[in-house]
């Protein structure tokens, strides 16, 4: 490895050393709370009203 590659690797290790870590079980609990709080705004789970959908193509194909 070249000297610059080693310097970059050491810098990345220094950055990773200071990261705050948490247990997976705590992260999953936080994710579940976030999902429960925002489920009503999720357009994939609760589809938007078709009358308010700006991407709805209400015109029929004129070629056929």
PQR file with spaces between the fields and no chain letter, atoms N, CA, C, O and H, PARSE charges and radii, in Angstrom:
ATOM       1  N    UNK     1       0.834   -1.192    0.000 -0.4000 1.5000
ATOM       2  CA   UNK     1       0.000    0.000    0.000 -0.0000 2.0000
ATOM       3  C    UNK     1       0.871    1.245    0.000  0.5500 1.7000
ATOM       4  O    UNK     1       1.973    1.273    0.548 -0.5500 1.4000
ATOM       5  N    UNK     2       0.338    2.251   -0.627 -0.4000 1.5000
ATOM       6  CA   UNK     2       1.077    3.496   -0.665 -0.0000 2.0000
ATOM       7  C    UNK     2       0.819    4.294    0.609  0.5500 1.7000
ATOM       8  O    UNK     2      -0.114    4.023    1.366 -0.5500 1.4000
ATOM       9  H    UNK     2      -0.557    2.228   -1.072  0.4000 1.0000
ATOM      10  N    UNK     3       1.660    5.260    0.809 -0.4000 1.5000
ATOM      11  CA   UNK     3       1.599    6.063    2.025 -0.0000 2.0000
ATOM      12  C    UNK     3       0.276    6.835    2.118  0.5500 1.7000
ATOM      13  O    UNK     3      -0.293    6.953    3.203 -0.5500 1.4000
ATOM      14  H    UNK     3       2.417    5.480    0.195  0.4000 1.0000
ATOM      15  N    UNK     4      -0.216    7.360    0.992 -0.4000 1.5000
ATOM      16  CA   UNK     4      -1.463    8.129    1.002 -0.0000 2.0000
ATOM      17  C    UNK     4      -2.656    7.231    1.310  0.5500 1.7000
ATOM      18  O    UNK     4      -3.587    7.657    1.993 -0.5500 1.4000
ATOM      19  H    UNK     4       0.246    7.265    0.110  0.4000 1.0000
ATOM      20  N    UNK     5      -2.642    6.008    0.821 -0.4000 1.5000
ATOM      21  CA   UNK     5      -3.709    5.055    1.118 -0.0000 2.0000
ATOM      22  C    UNK     5      -3.742    4.729    2.605  0.5500 1.7000
ATOM      23  O    UNK     5      -4.810    4.633    3.209 -0.5500 1.4000
ATOM      24  H    UNK     5      -1.886    5.662    0.266  0.4000 1.0000
ATOM      25  N    UNK     6      -2.571    4.563    3.175 -0.4000 1.5000
ATOM      26  CA   UNK     6      -2.496    4.280    4.611 -0.0000 2.0000
ATOM      27  C    UNK     6      -2.985    5.462    5.442  0.5500 1.7000
ATOM      28  O    UNK     6      -3.649    5.280    6.462 -0.5500 1.4000
ATOM      29  H    UNK     6      -1.704    4.642    2.684  0.4000 1.0000
ATOM      30  N    UNK     7      -2.653    6.667    4.999 -0.4000 1.5000
ATOM      31  CA   UNK     7      -3.124    7.864    5.715 -0.0000 2.0000
ATOM      32  C    UNK     7      -4.640    7.949    5.666  0.5500 1.7000
ATOM      33  O    UNK     7      -5.275    8.259    6.674 -0.5500 1.4000
ATOM      34  H    UNK     7      -2.113    6.815    4.170  0.4000 1.0000
ATOM      35  N    UNK     8      -5.234    7.676    4.495 -0.4000 1.5000
ATOM      36  CA   UNK     8      -6.693    7.691    4.362 -0.0000 2.0000
ATOM      37  C    UNK     8      -7.332    6.639    5.246  0.5500 1.7000
ATOM      38  O    UNK     8      -8.369    6.885    5.862 -0.5500 1.4000
ATOM      39  H    UNK     8      -4.718    7.424    3.676  0.4000 1.0000
ATOM      40  N    UNK     9      -6.722    5.475    5.311 -0.4000 1.5000
ATOM      41  CA   UNK     9      -7.255    4.398    6.138 -0.0000 2.0000
ATOM      42  C    UNK     9      -7.192    4.759    7.618  0.5500 1.7000
ATOM      43  O    UNK     9      -8.136    4.483    8.359 -0.5500 1.4000
ATOM      44  H    UNK     9      -5.880    5.275    4.811  0.4000 1.0000
ATOM      45  N    UNK    10      -6.111    5.363    8.053 -0.4000 1.5000
ATOM      46  CA   UNK    10      -5.975    5.785    9.449 -0.0000 2.0000
ATOM      47  C    UNK    10      -7.004    6.868    9.775  0.5500 1.7000
ATOM      48  O    UNK    10      -7.592    6.861   10.856 -0.5500 1.4000
ATOM      49  H    UNK    10      -5.344    5.588    7.451  0.4000 1.0000
ATOM      50  N    UNK    11      -7.221    7.790    8.848 -0.4000 1.5000
ATOM      51  CA   UNK    11      -8.215    8.844    9.060 -0.0000 2.0000
ATOM      52  C    UNK    11      -9.618    8.253    9.192  0.5500 1.7000
ATOM      53  O    UNK    11     -10.394    8.681   10.047 -0.5500 1.4000
ATOM      54  H    UNK    11      -6.743    7.796    7.969  0.4000 1.0000
ATOM      55  N    UNK    12      -9.940    7.285    8.361 -0.4000 1.5000
ATOM      56  CA   UNK    12     -11.245    6.633    8.451 -0.0000 2.0000
ATOM      57  C    UNK    12     -11.399    5.889    9.774  0.5500 1.7000
ATOM      58  O    UNK    12     -12.473    5.907   10.376 -0.5500 1.4000
ATOM      59  H    UNK    12      -9.309    6.937    7.667  0.4000 1.0000
ATOM      60  N    UNK    13     -10.350    5.246   10.218 -0.4000 1.5000
ATOM      61  CA   UNK    13     -10.401    4.544   11.505 -0.0000 2.0000
ATOM      62  C    UNK    13     -10.601    5.527   12.654  0.5500 1.7000
ATOM      63  O    UNK    13     -11.311    5.217   13.610 -0.5500 1.4000
ATOM      64  H    UNK    13      -9.479    5.231    9.729  0.4000 1.0000
ATOM      65  N    UNK    14      -9.989    6.700   12.576 -0.4000 1.5000
ATOM      66  CA   UNK    14     -10.190    7.721   13.608 -0.0000 2.0000
ATOM      67  C    UNK    14     -11.636    8.205   13.624  0.5500 1.7000
ATOM      68  O    UNK    14     -12.213    8.414   14.691 -0.5500 1.4000
ATOM      69  H    UNK    14      -9.411    6.951   11.799  0.4000 1.0000
ATOM      70  N    UNK    15     -12.218    8.383   12.444 -0.4000 1.5000
ATOM      71  CA   UNK    15     -13.620    8.806   12.379 -0.0000 2.0000
ATOM      72  C    UNK    15     -14.549    7.736   12.943  0.5500 1.7000
ATOM      73  O    UNK    15     -15.493    8.050   13.668 -0.5500 1.4000
ATOM      74  H    UNK    15     -11.749    8.214   11.577  0.4000 1.0000
ATOM      75  N    UNK    16     -14.287    6.488   12.616 -0.4000 1.5000
ATOM      76  CA   UNK    16     -15.123    5.394   13.088 -0.0000 2.0000
ATOM      77  C    UNK    16     -14.979    5.184   14.588  0.5500 1.7000
ATOM      78  O    UNK    16     -15.911    4.716   15.243 -0.5500 1.4000
ATOM      79  H    UNK    16     -13.520    6.233   12.027  0.4000 1.0000
ATOM      80  N    UNK    17     -13.830    5.521   15.131 -0.4000 1.5000
ATOM      81  CA   UNK    17     -13.595    5.348   16.561 -0.0000 2.0000
ATOM      82  C    UNK    17     -14.536    6.230   17.376  0.5500 1.7000
ATOM      83  O    UNK    17     -14.956    5.843   18.467 -0.5500 1.4000
ATOM      84  H    UNK    17     -13.072    5.901   14.599  0.4000 1.0000
ATOM      85  N    UNK    18     -14.868    7.404   16.859 -0.4000 1.5000
ATOM      86  CA   UNK    18     -15.683    8.362   17.599 -0.0000 2.0000
ATOM      87  C    UNK    18     -17.186    8.185   17.380  0.5500 1.7000
ATOM      88  O    UNK    18     -17.981    8.904   17.986 -0.5500 1.4000
ATOM      89  H    UNK    18     -14.527    7.718   15.973  0.4000 1.0000
ATOM      90  N    UNK    19     -17.586    7.247   16.532 -0.4000 1.5000
ATOM      91  CA   UNK    19     -19.006    7.038   16.285 -0.0000 2.0000
ATOM      92  C    UNK    19     -19.692    6.470   17.528  0.5500 1.7000
ATOM      93  O    UNK    19     -19.148    5.615   18.226 -0.5500 1.4000
ATOM      94  H    UNK    19     -16.940    6.663   16.040  0.4000 1.0000
ATOM      95  N    UNK    20     -20.888    6.967   17.780 -0.4000 1.5000
ATOM      96  CA   UNK    20     -21.657    6.441   18.899 -0.0000 2.0000
ATOM      97  C    UNK    20     -22.341    5.160   18.443  0.5500 1.7000
ATOM      98  O    UNK    20     -23.022    5.149   17.418 -0.5500 1.4000
ATOM      99  H    UNK    20     -21.330    7.662   17.213  0.4000 1.0000
ATOM     100  N    UNK    21     -22.169    4.110   19.178 -0.4000 1.5000
ATOM     101  CA   UNK    21     -22.733    2.824   18.802 -0.0000 2.0000
ATOM     102  C    UNK    21     -23.892    2.488   19.742  0.5500 1.7000
ATOM     103  O    UNK    21     -23.938    2.942   20.885 -0.5500 1.4000
ATOM     104  H    UNK    21     -21.616    4.119   20.011  0.4000 1.0000
ATOM     105  N    UNK    22     -24.820    1.686   19.234 -0.4000 1.5000
ATOM     106  CA   UNK    22     -25.929    1.257   20.064 -0.0000 2.0000
ATOM     107  C    UNK    22     -26.226   -0.211   19.773  0.5500 1.7000
ATOM     108  O    UNK    22     -25.867   -0.736   18.719 -0.5500 1.4000
ATOM     109  H    UNK    22     -24.783    1.317   18.305  0.4000 1.0000
ATOM     110  N    UNK    23     -26.878   -0.853   20.715 -0.4000 1.5000
ATOM     111  CA   UNK    23     -27.231   -2.252   20.539 -0.0000 2.0000
ATOM     112  C    UNK    23     -28.302   -2.381   19.461  0.5500 1.7000
ATOM     113  O    UNK    23     -29.121   -1.480   19.277 -0.5500 1.4000
ATOM     114  H    UNK    23     -27.169   -0.427   21.571  0.4000 1.0000
ATOM     115  N    UNK    24     -28.290   -3.495   18.759 -0.4000 1.5000
ATOM     116  CA   UNK    24     -29.261   -3.729   17.699 -0.0000 2.0000
ATOM     117  C    UNK    24     -30.672   -3.756   18.278  0.5500 1.7000
ATOM     118  O    UNK    24     -31.604   -3.252   17.652 -0.5500 1.4000
ATOM     119  H    UNK    24     -27.625   -4.227   18.908  0.4000 1.0000
ATOM     120  N    UNK    25     -30.837   -4.329   19.452 -0.4000 1.5000
ATOM     121  CA   UNK    25     -32.163   -4.401   20.058 -0.0000 2.0000
ATOM     122  C    UNK    25     -32.722   -3.001   20.323  0.5500 1.7000
ATOM     123  O    UNK    25     -33.921   -2.776   20.153 -0.5500 1.4000
ATOM     124  H    UNK    25     -30.079   -4.738   19.960  0.4000 1.0000
ATOM     125  N    UNK    26     -31.875   -2.064   20.735 -0.4000 1.5000
ATOM     126  CA   UNK    26     -32.328   -0.683   20.946 -0.0000 2.0000
ATOM     127  C    UNK    26     -32.646    0.001   19.620  0.5500 1.7000
ATOM     128  O    UNK    26     -33.610    0.761   19.527 -0.5500 1.4000
ATOM     129  H    UNK    26     -30.902   -2.247   20.873  0.4000 1.0000
ATOM     130  N    UNK    27     -31.842   -0.266   18.601 -0.4000 1.5000
ATOM     131  CA   UNK    27     -32.083    0.329   17.286 -0.0000 2.0000
ATOM     132  C    UNK    27     -33.395   -0.176   16.701  0.5500 1.7000
ATOM     133  O    UNK    27     -34.127    0.590   16.074 -0.5500 1.4000
ATOM     134  H    UNK    27     -31.059   -0.883   18.677  0.4000 1.0000
ATOM     135  N    UNK    28     -33.703   -1.460   16.898 -0.4000 1.5000
ATOM     136  CA   UNK    28     -34.946   -2.028   16.380 -0.0000 2.0000
ATOM     137  C    UNK    28     -36.140   -1.408   17.101  0.5500 1.7000
ATOM     138  O    UNK    28     -37.157   -1.111   16.474 -0.5500 1.4000
ATOM     139  H    UNK    28     -33.109   -2.082   17.407  0.4000 1.0000
ATOM     140  N    UNK    29     -36.026   -1.212   18.402 -0.4000 1.5000
ATOM     141  CA   UNK    29     -37.117   -0.567   19.149 -0.0000 2.0000
ATOM     142  C    UNK    29     -37.362    0.843   18.639  0.5500 1.7000
ATOM     143  O    UNK    29     -38.511    1.251   18.472 -0.5500 1.4000
ATOM     144  H    UNK    29     -35.201   -1.453   18.911  0.4000 1.0000
ATOM     145  N    UNK    30     -36.285    1.597   18.390 -0.4000 1.5000
ATOM     146  CA   UNK    30     -36.421    2.949   17.861 -0.0000 2.0000
ATOM     147  C    UNK    30     -37.062    2.935   16.474  0.5500 1.7000
ATOM     148  O    UNK    30     -37.908    3.776   16.169 -0.5500 1.4000
ATOM     149  H    UNK    30     -35.352    1.266   18.526  0.4000 1.0000
ATOM     150  N    UNK    31     -36.660    1.985   15.641 -0.4000 1.5000
ATOM     151  CA   UNK    31     -37.231    1.881   14.303 -0.0000 2.0000
ATOM     152  C    UNK    31     -38.722    1.547   14.359  0.5500 1.7000
ATOM     153  O    UNK    31     -39.512    2.109   13.600 -0.5500 1.4000
ATOM     154  H    UNK    31     -35.973    1.303   15.889  0.4000 1.0000
ATOM     155  N    UNK    32     -39.104    0.648   15.241 -0.4000 1.5000
ATOM     156  CA   UNK    32     -40.514    0.280   15.376 -0.0000 2.0000
ATOM     157  C    UNK    32     -41.343    1.473   15.841  0.5500 1.7000
ATOM     158  O    UNK    32     -42.457    1.678   15.358 -0.5500 1.4000
ATOM     159  H    UNK    32     -38.463    0.192   15.858  0.4000 1.0000
ATOM     160  N    UNK    33     -40.816    2.254   16.767 -0.4000 1.5000
ATOM     161  CA   UNK    33     -41.524    3.456   17.220 -0.0000 2.0000
ATOM     162  C    UNK    33     -41.677    4.451   16.066  0.5500 1.7000
ATOM     163  O    UNK    33     -42.745    5.037   15.892 -0.5500 1.4000
ATOM     164  H    UNK    33     -39.911    2.088   17.159  0.4000 1.0000
ATOM     165  N    UNK    34     -40.637    4.640   15.293 -0.4000 1.5000
ATOM     166  CA   UNK    34     -40.693    5.546   14.145 -0.0000 2.0000
ATOM     167  C    UNK    34     -41.734    5.082   13.132  0.5500 1.7000
ATOM     168  O    UNK    34     -42.503    5.887   12.607 -0.5500 1.4000
ATOM     169  H    UNK    34     -39.768    4.164   15.434  0.4000 1.0000
ATOM     170  N    UNK    35     -41.753    3.792   12.865 -0.4000 1.5000
ATOM     171  CA   UNK    35     -42.715    3.237   11.912 -0.0000 2.0000
ATOM     172  C    UNK    35     -44.137    3.436   12.422  0.5500 1.7000
ATOM     173  O    UNK    35     -45.013    3.860   11.668 -0.5500 1.4000
ATOM     174  H    UNK    35     -41.128    3.138   13.291  0.4000 1.0000
ATOM     175  N    UNK    36     -44.370    3.135   13.692 -0.4000 1.5000
ATOM     176  CA   UNK    36     -45.708    3.298   14.267 -0.0000 2.0000
ATOM     177  C    UNK    36     -46.169    4.752   14.222  0.5500 1.7000
ATOM     178  O    UNK    36     -47.350    5.015   13.998 -0.5500 1.4000
ATOM     179  H    UNK    36     -43.659    2.791   14.304  0.4000 1.0000
ATOM     180  N    UNK    37     -45.260    5.693   14.430 -0.4000 1.5000
ATOM     181  CA   UNK    37     -45.622    7.104   14.435 -0.0000 2.0000
ATOM     182  C    UNK    37     -45.903    7.630   13.031  0.5500 1.7000
ATOM     183  O    UNK    37     -46.708    8.548   12.874 -0.5500 1.4000
ATOM     184  H    UNK    37     -44.300    5.479   14.612  0.4000 1.0000
ATOM     185  N    UNK    38     -45.260    7.070   12.006 -0.4000 1.5000
ATOM     186  CA   UNK    38     -45.360    7.611   10.653 -0.0000 2.0000
ATOM     187  C    UNK    38     -46.136    6.726    9.679  0.5500 1.7000
ATOM     188  O    UNK    38     -46.134    6.990    8.477 -0.5500 1.4000
ATOM     189  H    UNK    38     -44.607    6.324   12.134  0.4000 1.0000
ATOM     190  N    UNK    39     -46.791    5.691   10.173 -0.4000 1.5000
ATOM     191  CA   UNK    39     -47.473    4.762    9.270 -0.0000 2.0000
ATOM     192  C    UNK    39     -48.639    5.431    8.551  0.5500 1.7000
ATOM     193  O    UNK    39     -48.948    5.068    7.416 -0.5500 1.4000
ATOM     194  H    UNK    39     -46.793    5.477   11.150  0.4000 1.0000
ATOM     195  N    UNK    40     -49.284    6.387    9.178 -0.4000 1.5000
ATOM     196  CA   UNK    40     -50.437    7.037    8.551 -0.0000 2.0000
ATOM     197  C    UNK    40     -50.029    7.921    7.375  0.5500 1.7000
ATOM     198  O    UNK    40     -50.867    8.231    6.528 -0.5500 1.4000
ATOM     199  H    UNK    40     -49.034    6.682   10.100  0.4000 1.0000
ATOM     200  N    UNK    41     -48.780    8.328    7.303 -0.4000 1.5000
ATOM     201  CA   UNK    41     -48.287    9.182    6.222 -0.0000 2.0000
ATOM     202  C    UNK    41     -47.610    8.389    5.104  0.5500 1.7000
ATOM     203  O    UNK    41     -47.164    8.974    4.117 -0.5500 1.4000
ATOM     204  H    UNK    41     -48.100    8.075    7.991  0.4000 1.0000
ATOM     205  N    UNK    42     -47.530    7.076    5.246 -0.4000 1.5000
ATOM     206  CA   UNK    42     -46.833    6.244    4.269 -0.0000 2.0000
ATOM     207  C    UNK    42     -47.744    5.946    3.085  0.5500 1.7000
ATOM     208  O    UNK    42     -48.757    5.261    3.230 -0.5500 1.4000
ATOM     209  H    UNK    42     -47.893    6.601    6.047  0.4000 1.0000
ATOM     210  N    UNK    43     -47.383    6.460    1.923 -0.4000 1.5000
ATOM     211  CA   UNK    43     -48.186    6.278    0.727 -0.0000 2.0000
ATOM     212  C    UNK    43     -48.172    4.871    0.175  0.5500 1.7000
ATOM     213  O    UNK    43     -49.051    4.525   -0.615 -0.5500 1.4000
ATOM     214  H    UNK    43     -46.560    7.016    1.805  0.4000 1.0000
ATOM     215  N    UNK    44     -47.219    4.051    0.553 -0.4000 1.5000
ATOM     216  CA   UNK    44     -47.191    2.672    0.081 -0.0000 2.0000
ATOM     217  C    UNK    44     -48.120    1.779    0.876  0.5500 1.7000
ATOM     218  O    UNK    44     -48.659    0.809    0.344 -0.5500 1.4000
ATOM     219  H    UNK    44     -46.506    4.333    1.195  0.4000 1.0000
ATOM     220  N    UNK    45     -48.312    2.099    2.149 -0.4000 1.5000
ATOM     221  CA   UNK    45     -49.185    1.293    3.001 -0.0000 2.0000
ATOM     222  C    UNK    45     -50.628    1.777    2.891  0.5500 1.7000
ATOM     223  O    UNK    45     -51.549    0.976    2.732 -0.5500 1.4000
ATOM     224  H    UNK    45     -47.873    2.887    2.582  0.4000 1.0000
ATOM     225  N    UNK    46     -50.818    3.083    2.978 -0.4000 1.5000
ATOM     226  CA   UNK    46     -52.137    3.690    2.852 -0.0000 2.0000
ATOM     227  C    UNK    46     -52.117    4.523    1.574  0.5500 1.7000
ATOM     228  O    UNK    46     -51.557    5.619    1.566 -0.5500 1.4000
ATOM     229  H    UNK    46     -50.070    3.734    3.107  0.4000 1.0000
ATOM     230  N    UNK    47     -52.721    4.022    0.491 -0.4000 1.5000
ATOM     231  CA   UNK    47     -52.639    4.744   -0.786 -0.0000 2.0000
ATOM     232  C    UNK    47     -53.321    6.105   -0.704  0.5500 1.7000
ATOM     233  O    UNK    47     -54.307    6.272    0.013 -0.5500 1.4000
ATOM     234  H    UNK    47     -53.177    3.132    0.497  0.4000 1.0000
ATOM     235  N    UNK    48     -52.788    7.076   -1.442 -0.4000 1.5000
ATOM     236  CA   UNK    48     -53.393    8.412   -1.425 -0.0000 2.0000
ATOM     237  C    UNK    48     -54.751    8.404   -2.121  0.5500 1.7000
ATOM     238  O    UNK    48     -55.064    7.497   -2.894 -0.5500 1.4000
ATOM     239  H    UNK    48     -51.986    6.941   -2.025  0.4000 1.0000
ATOM     240  N    UNK    49     -55.534    9.410   -1.839 -0.4000 1.5000
ATOM     241  CA   UNK    49     -56.846    9.560   -2.452 -0.0000 2.0000
ATOM     242  C    UNK    49     -56.671    9.745   -3.964  0.5500 1.7000
ATOM     243  O    UNK    49     -55.863   10.566   -4.396 -0.5500 1.4000
ATOM     244  H    UNK    49     -55.279   10.146   -1.212  0.4000 1.0000
ATOM     245  N    UNK    50     -57.413    8.995   -4.756 -0.4000 1.5000
ATOM     246  CA   UNK    50     -57.248    9.058   -6.218 -0.0000 2.0000
ATOM     247  C    UNK    50     -57.642   10.420   -6.775  0.5500 1.7000
ATOM     248  O    UNK    50     -57.128   10.819   -7.820 -0.5500 1.4000
ATOM     249  H    UNK    50     -58.069    8.328   -4.405  0.4000 1.0000
ATOM     250  N    UNK    51     -58.524   11.131   -6.120 -0.4000 1.5000
ATOM     251  CA   UNK    51     -58.932   12.451   -6.598 -0.0000 2.0000
ATOM     252  C    UNK    51     -57.829   13.480   -6.422  0.5500 1.7000
ATOM     253  O    UNK    51     -57.771   14.459   -7.166 -0.5500 1.4000
ATOM     254  H    UNK    51     -58.942   10.807   -5.272  0.4000 1.0000
ATOM     255  N    UNK    52     -56.953   13.272   -5.445 -0.4000 1.5000
ATOM     256  CA   UNK    52     -55.876   14.219   -5.153 -0.0000 2.0000
ATOM     257  C    UNK    52     -54.538   13.783   -5.751  0.5500 1.7000
ATOM     258  O    UNK    52     -53.522   14.438   -5.517 -0.5500 1.4000
ATOM     259  H    UNK    52     -57.000   12.477   -4.840  0.4000 1.0000
ATOM     260  N    UNK    53     -54.516   12.692   -6.517 -0.4000 1.5000
ATOM     261  CA   UNK    53     -53.285   12.157   -7.072 -0.0000 2.0000
ATOM     262  C    UNK    53     -52.883   12.955   -8.313  0.5500 1.7000
ATOM     263  O    UNK    53     -53.559   12.853   -9.336 -0.5500 1.4000
ATOM     264  H    UNK    53     -55.341   12.159   -6.707  0.4000 1.0000
ATOM     265  N    UNK    54     -51.806   13.746   -8.261 -0.4000 1.5000
ATOM     266  CA   UNK    54     -51.410   14.558   -9.416 -0.0000 2.0000
ATOM     267  C    UNK    54     -50.816   13.729  -10.556  0.5500 1.7000
ATOM     268  O    UNK    54     -50.732   14.225  -11.680 -0.5500 1.4000
ATOM     269  H    UNK    54     -51.257   13.829   -7.429  0.4000 1.0000
ATOM     270  N    UNK    55     -50.406   12.502  -10.309 -0.4000 1.5000
ATOM     271  CA   UNK    55     -49.793   11.666  -11.342 -0.0000 2.0000
ATOM     272  C    UNK    55     -50.792   10.731  -12.011  0.5500 1.7000
ATOM     273  O    UNK    55     -50.415    9.948  -12.883 -0.5500 1.4000
ATOM     274  H    UNK    55     -50.474   12.099   -9.397  0.4000 1.0000
ATOM     275  N    UNK    56     -52.039   10.801  -11.622 -0.4000 1.5000
ATOM     276  CA   UNK    56     -53.047    9.923  -12.185 -0.0000 2.0000
ATOM     277  C    UNK    56     -53.343   10.341  -13.627  0.5500 1.7000
ATOM     278  O    UNK    56     -53.634   11.506  -13.900 -0.5500 1.4000
ATOM     279  H    UNK    56     -52.345   11.437  -10.914  0.4000 1.0000
ATOM     280  N    UNK    57     -53.266    9.400  -14.520 -0.4000 1.5000
ATOM     281  CA   UNK    57     -53.561    9.666  -15.918 -0.0000 2.0000
ATOM     282  C    UNK    57     -55.037    9.338  -16.145  0.5500 1.7000
ATOM     283  O    UNK    57     -55.391    8.180  -16.368 -0.5500 1.4000
ATOM     284  H    UNK    57     -53.029    8.454  -14.298  0.4000 1.0000
ATOM     285  N    UNK    58     -55.880   10.341  -16.090 -0.4000 1.5000
ATOM     286  CA   UNK    58     -57.313   10.114  -16.210 -0.0000 2.0000
ATOM     287  C    UNK    58     -57.773   10.045  -17.676  0.5500 1.7000
ATOM     288  O    UNK    58     -58.890    9.606  -17.946 -0.5500 1.4000
ATOM     289  H    UNK    58     -55.593   11.281  -15.909  0.4000 1.0000
ATOM     290  N    UNK    59     -56.931   10.470  -18.615 -0.4000 1.5000
ATOM     291  CA   UNK    59     -57.296   10.422  -20.023 -0.0000 2.0000
ATOM     292  C    UNK    59     -57.083    9.013  -20.568  0.5500 1.7000
ATOM     293  O    UNK    59     -56.189    8.288  -20.130 -0.5500 1.4000
ATOM     294  H    UNK    59     -56.023   10.827  -18.396  0.4000 1.0000
ATOM     295  N    UNK    60     -57.903    8.652  -21.510 -0.4000 1.5000
ATOM     296  CA   UNK    60     -57.773    7.353  -22.164 -0.0000 2.0000
ATOM     297  C    UNK    60     -56.837    7.497  -23.366  0.5500 1.7000
ATOM     298  O    UNK    60     -56.628    8.600  -23.872 -0.5500 1.4000
ATOM     299  H    UNK    60     -58.629    9.241  -21.866  0.4000 1.0000
ATOM     300  N    UNK    61     -56.297    6.409  -23.801 -0.4000 1.5000
ATOM     301  CA   UNK    61     -55.392    6.412  -24.944 -0.0000 2.0000
ATOM     302  C    UNK    61     -56.205    6.654  -26.219  0.5500 1.7000
ATOM     303  O    UNK    61     -57.143    5.909  -26.505 -0.5500 1.4000
ATOM     304  H    UNK    61     -56.467    5.513  -23.390  0.4000 1.0000
ATOM     305  N    UNK    62     -55.850    7.694  -26.985 -0.4000 1.5000
ATOM     306  CA   UNK    62     -56.593    8.076  -28.185 -0.0000 2.0000
ATOM     307  C    UNK    62     -56.197    7.213  -29.386  0.5500 1.7000
ATOM     308  O    UNK    62     -56.939    7.155  -30.367 -0.5500 1.4000
ATOM     309  H    UNK    62     -55.088    8.299  -26.752  0.4000 1.0000
ATOM     310  N    UNK    63     -55.064    6.557  -29.328 -0.4000 1.5000
ATOM     311  CA   UNK    63     -54.592    5.767  -30.469 -0.0000 2.0000
ATOM     312  C    UNK    63     -55.438    4.518  -30.635  0.5500 1.7000
ATOM     313  O    UNK    63     -55.783    4.145  -31.757 -0.5500 1.4000
ATOM     314  H    UNK    63     -54.462    6.604  -28.531  0.4000 1.0000
ATOM     315  N    UNK    64     -55.768    3.882  -29.548 -0.4000 1.5000
ATOM     316  CA   UNK    64     -56.550    2.644  -29.639 -0.0000 2.0000
ATOM     317  C    UNK    64     -57.989    3.014  -29.773  0.5500 1.7000
ATOM     318  O    UNK    64     -58.846    2.135  -29.867 -0.5500 1.4000
ATOM     319  H    UNK    64     -55.488    4.185  -28.637  0.4000 1.0000
